Amino acid sequence: MPLKFPVMSLATRCRKALSLATNRFEQSLLLDTLGSFFARTHEWDHAIRAWQLAPLAEPFRRDALSGIVKIHLACAFEAIESGLKALAELKQNPEFSLCLPGNDLQLTQGAEKELLKFKRGIEKVLPEKVRKDLGISSQRIDDPRPESGL
């Protein structure tokens, strides 16, 4: 039978244990655990902070450093998704602008093309499983372009 703890009690317990840690290895272990917990619960600022405090002279340095990078990539991925959603809405309900007719659509398509290029790059280094572990919703904007690229 699995143990059931309130979600925040894990973080609270790790923080308390951190104050009692007697060496840098224990600190590193606890900070990595906290960073991983906060990353999975989408509390990315807390995860980054925990990993930044981890002593780099200990074995978990790779986890801490790559965790920080993964979170920044996840933030960029979410910004791209948000931008693509806004562009899709703009294409559905175009606003009047000072652009010449047709230019507005070209500008929108150019922005979409660039965002999709960034998205594909991030997807290569941040696979779907990692994005899911970071709490990124699997409900995404469909990519209207073929996989062969832009």
C-alpha positions as CSV (number, residue, x, y, z in Angstrom):
1,M,0.0,0.0,0.0
2,P,1.6,3.3,-1.1
3,L,2.2,6.0,1.5
4,K,0.0,9.0,1.2
5,F,1.3,12.4,2.2
6,P,0.0,15.8,1.4
7,V,1.9,17.2,-1.6
8,M,3.4,20.2,0.3
9,S,4.5,18.1,3.2
10,L,7.2,16.5,1.0
11,A,8.7,19.9,0.4
12,T,8.3,20.9,4.0
13,R,10.0,17.7,5.2
14,C,12.9,18.2,2.7
15,R,13.4,21.8,3.9
16,K,13.5,20.7,7.5
17,A,15.9,17.9,6.7
18,L,18.1,20.4,4.8
19,S,18.5,22.4,8.0
20,L,19.7,19.3,9.7
21,A,22.0,18.1,6.9
22,T,25.5,17.5,8.3
23,N,27.5,17.6,5.1
24,R,27.5,18.9,1.5
25,F,26.5,15.5,0.0
26,E,23.3,15.4,2.2
27,Q,22.6,19.0,1.2
28,S,23.1,18.2,-2.5
29,L,20.8,15.2,-2.2
30,L,18.0,17.1,-0.5
31,L,18.3,20.1,-2.8
32,D,18.1,17.9,-5.8
33,T,15.0,16.2,-4.4
34,L,13.5,19.6,-3.7
35,G,14.4,20.8,-7.2
36,S,12.8,17.7,-8.8
37,F,9.7,18.0,-6.7
38,F,9.2,21.7,-7.5
39,A,9.9,21.0,-11.2
40,R,7.2,18.3,-11.4
41,T,4.7,20.5,-9.6
42,H,5.3,23.4,-12.0
43,E,6.8,25.6,-9.3
44,W,9.7,26.4,-11.5
45,D,11.1,29.4,-9.7
46,H,11.4,27.3,-6.5
47,A,13.1,24.4,-8.5
48,I,15.6,26.8,-10.0
49,R,16.4,28.3,-6.6
50,A,16.9,24.8,-5.0
51,W,19.2,23.7,-7.8
52,Q,21.1,27.0,-7.7
53,L,21.9,26.3,-4.0
54,A,23.1,22.8,-4.7
55,P,26.9,22.4,-4.1
56,L,28.5,21.8,-7.4
57,A,31.3,19.8,-5.9
58,E,28.9,16.9,-5.2
59,P,27.6,14.1,-7.5
60,F,24.2,15.7,-8.2
61,R,25.7,18.7,-10.1
62,R,24.6,17.4,-13.5
63,D,21.0,17.0,-12.3
64,A,21.0,20.5,-10.9
65,L,22.6,22.2,-13.9
66,S,20.5,20.3,-16.5
67,G,17.4,20.8,-14.4
68,I,17.8,24.6,-14.5
69,V,18.3,24.5,-18.3
70,K,15.3,22.2,-18.8
71,I,13.1,24.6,-16.9
72,H,14.2,27.5,-19.0
73,L,13.5,25.5,-22.1
74,A,10.1,24.6,-20.7
75,C,9.3,28.3,-20.1
76,A,10.3,29.1,-23.7
77,F,8.2,26.2,-24.9
78,E,5.2,27.5,-23.0
79,A,5.8,31.0,-24.4
80,I,5.9,29.5,-27.9
81,E,2.6,27.7,-27.3
82,S,1.0,30.8,-26.0
83,G,2.3,32.8,-29.0
84,L,1.0,30.2,-31.5
85,K,-2.4,30.2,-29.8
86,A,-2.6,34.0,-30.0
87,L,-1.6,33.9,-33.7
88,A,-4.3,31.2,-34.4
89,E,-6.9,33.4,-32.7
90,L,-5.7,36.4,-34.7
91,K,-6.0,34.5,-38.0
92,Q,-9.6,33.5,-37.0
93,N,-10.6,37.0,-36.0
94,P,-8.3,39.5,-37.8
95,E,-8.1,43.0,-36.4
96,F,-7.9,46.0,-38.5
97,S,-4.4,47.3,-38.7
98,L,-2.4,49.9,-40.5
99,C,-0.8,47.2,-42.8
100,L,-1.6,47.0,-46.5
101,P,-4.1,44.3,-47.3
102,G,-2.4,40.9,-47.3
103,N,0.7,42.2,-45.4
104,D,-1.0,41.5,-42.0
105,L,-1.4,37.8,-43.0
106,Q,2.2,37.7,-44.2
107,L,3.4,39.1,-40.9
108,T,1.3,36.6,-38.9
109,Q,2.6,33.7,-41.0
110,G,6.2,34.9,-40.6
111,A,5.8,35.1,-36.8
112,E,4.2,31.6,-36.8
113,K,7.0,30.2,-38.9
114,E,9.6,31.5,-36.5
115,L,7.8,30.2,-33.4
116,L,7.4,26.8,-35.0
117,K,11.2,26.7,-35.8
118,F,11.9,27.4,-32.1
119,K,9.4,24.9,-31.0
120,R,10.9,22.1,-33.1
121,G,14.4,22.9,-31.7
122,I,13.1,22.7,-28.2
123,E,11.3,19.5,-28.9
124,K,14.6,17.9,-30.0
125,V,16.3,18.7,-26.7
126,L,13.3,18.5,-24.4
127,P,11.4,15.3,-25.4
128,E,7.7,14.9,-24.6
129,K,8.3,12.7,-21.6
130,V,10.5,15.4,-20.0
131,R,8.0,18.1,-20.8
132,K,5.3,16.0,-19.2
133,D,7.6,15.5,-16.1
134,L,7.9,19.3,-15.9
135,G,4.1,19.7,-15.9
136,I,3.7,21.0,-19.4
137,S,0.2,20.1,-20.7
138,S,0.1,17.6,-23.5
139,Q,-2.7,19.7,-25.1
140,R,-0.8,21.7,-27.7
141,I,-1.4,23.8,-30.7
142,D,-1.3,21.6,-33.8
143,D,1.6,22.3,-36.1
144,P,0.1,23.0,-39.5
145,R,3.3,22.5,-41.3
146,P,4.8,19.2,-42.4
147,E,7.6,17.6,-40.3
148,S,10.1,18.2,-43.1
149,G,10.6,21.7,-41.9
150,L,10.1,25.3,-42.8
